[in-house]
Amino acid sequence: MLKPILLVEDNPNDLELTLIALERSQLANEVIVVRDGAEALDYLHARGAYATRELGNPAVVLLDLKLPKVDGLEVLAEIRGSTTLKSMPVVMLTSSREEQDLVRSYELGVNAYVVKPVDFGEFVRAIADLGIFWAVLNEPPPGSHRYIKPQ
């Protein structure tokens, strides 16, 4: 079973554009959408509304930096501090070009930091390339590729 892509995005326009771009890349992976950092953590830890979801980590987390409730850096810090989540690929997908955000993201262990292009064509290509790389081409660490349905 293909692992899903977790998209954490609160901006409706960016969300729509990202979903269009992923669709155009023709990936077969399901895209799970959450709108804030707290919901992302609930999904990743399979708790709350996601307590009965299929177990296993997503193929990649596309994480916005500026999120309500829990921001992207806090989500990233929790992912990297968790023994079950720490090896999961996380791509910061943000409009922030602030050096401090870039530096802090890499200090916390982000796999890639992508500034959202303003041009739609560039954005579609960037998202398609990200999806194909992380969901298809990237070889995950041993033991991390299982995705299990709960009994």
C-alpha positions in Angstrom: 0.0 0.0 0.0 1.3 3.5 -0.9 2.0 5.8 2.0 0.0 9.0 2.0 1.4 12.5 1.7 0.5 14.7 4.7 -0.1 18.3 3.6 -0.2 20.8 6.5 -1.6 24.1 5.1 -4.0 26.7 6.5 -4.1 29.1 3.6 -7.1 28.1 1.3 -5.4 29.5 -1.9 -2.1 27.8 -1.2 -3.9 24.6 -0.3 -5.9 24.5 -3.6 -2.8 25.3 -5.6 -0.8 22.6 -3.9 -3.5 20.0 -4.4 -3.8 20.9 -8.1 0.0 20.6 -8.5 0.1 17.2 -6.7 -2.8 16.0 -8.9 -1.0 17.1 -12.1 2.1 15.2 -11.0 -0.1 12.0 -11.2 1.1 10.5 -8.0 -1.1 7.7 -6.8 -0.5 8.6 -3.1 -3.4 9.8 -1.1 -3.0 13.3 0.1 -4.1 13.9 3.7 -4.9 17.6 4.4 -4.8 19.1 7.9 -5.2 22.9 8.5 -3.1 23.6 11.6 -0.1 22.2 13.6 -2.2 20.7 16.4 -4.2 18.7 13.8 -1.0 17.6 12.1 0.4 16.3 15.4 -2.9 14.5 16.2 -2.7 12.8 12.7 1.0 11.8 13.2 0.5 10.4 16.7 -2.8 8.7 15.6 -4.8 10.4 18.4 -8.0 12.4 18.8 -10.0 12.4 15.5 -7.2 10.3 13.9 -7.1 7.6 16.6 -8.4 4.9 14.2 -6.4 5.9 11.1 -4.1 3.4 9.4 -0.9 3.1 11.4 2.4 4.2 9.8 4.1 7.4 8.8 3.4 9.4 5.7 5.8 9.2 2.8 6.5 12.9 3.4 5.1 15.8 5.3 4.7 19.1 3.4 4.6 21.5 6.2 3.8 25.2 6.2 5.8 27.4 8.6 3.1 29.9 9.7 0.3 27.8 11.1 -2.5 28.4 13.7 -2.4 26.7 17.1 1.1 25.1 16.7 3.5 26.6 14.2 5.5 24.6 11.7 8.7 24.8 13.7 7.1 23.4 16.8 5.6 20.5 14.7 9.0 19.9 13.2 10.7 19.9 16.6 8.1 17.4 17.9 8.6 15.1 14.9 12.4 15.1 15.3 12.0 14.5 19.0 9.8 11.4 18.5 11.4 7.9 18.1 8.6 6.8 15.8 8.5 9.9 13.6 12.1 11.3 13.6 13.2 9.6 10.3 10.1 10.7 8.4 10.9 13.2 5.6 9.7 16.8 6.3 9.7 19.5 3.7 9.0 23.0 4.8 6.8 24.6 2.2 6.4 28.2 3.0 6.3 31.7 1.7 8.8 32.9 4.3 12.1 34.0 3.0 13.3 35.1 6.5 16.8 33.8 7.2 15.9 33.0 10.8 13.1 30.7 9.6 15.4 28.9 7.2 18.2 28.5 9.7 15.9 27.3 12.5 14.2 24.8 10.2 17.6 23.2 9.3 18.7 23.3 12.9 15.6 21.3 13.8 16.3 18.7 11.0 14.1 19.6 8.1 14.9 17.7 4.9 14.2 20.5 2.5 13.1 24.1 2.7 11.1 25.3 -0.3 9.8 28.9 -0.7 6.5 28.9 -2.5 7.0 30.4 -6.0 4.6 33.2 -6.9 4.3 32.0 -10.5 1.7 29.2 -10.9 3.7 27.3 -13.4 6.8 27.3 -11.2 4.7 26.3 -8.2 3.2 23.3 -10.0 6.6 22.1 -11.2 8.1 22.6 -7.7 5.3 20.6 -6.0 5.3 17.9 -8.7 9.1 17.5 -8.3 8.8 17.4 -4.5 6.0 14.8 -4.6 7.8 12.6 -7.1 11.0 12.7 -5.2 9.7 12.1 -1.7 6.9 9.7 -2.5 8.5 7.7 -5.3 12.2 8.1 -5.6 13.4 8.6 -2.1 14.5 5.3 -0.3 13.2 5.5 3.3 15.2 4.1 6.2 14.7 0.3 6.8 11.6 -0.5 8.7 9.9 2.9 8.0 8.0 1.9 4.9 5.3 -0.3 6.5 1.8 1.1 6.5 -0.6 -1.0 8.5 -4.4 -1.0 8.8 -5.6 -1.3 12.4 -7.3 -4.6 13.3 
